Amino acid sequence: MQTDERIEEETLPNYKSSRYYPVQIRDVFQDRYELLGKLGYGATSTTWFCQDQYAKDFKVLKICIHESGRSLREQDAYSQFSGLRTSNVGLFFHSYDQKKV
């Protein structure tokens, strides 16, 4: 990546590069999840399309920013989501793994 090119997160108000984990395409997390492309970004995270090297399928990896308290709020929200029950096949959520890096 050219250093004079701004990445998407840099367009956000209050952006600080030190809060975002430095990610590159093809990085592998936990010796398992290979990042294939960025799906999105926001004020508190980036979201990545990845391949699970063990299950040989695809997943989405969300990498939260480093900021005191924010990651804990994300984990609390995911705990709430995972407890939801619905018969609507279009509404689902499953957290496979959570790890602090």
Secondary structure, 3 states (H helix, E strand, C coil): CCCCCCCHHHHCCCCCHHHCCCCCCCCEECCCEEEEEEEEECCCEEEEEEEECCCCEEEEEEEECCCCCHHHHHHHHHHHHHCCCCCCCCCCCCCCCCCCC
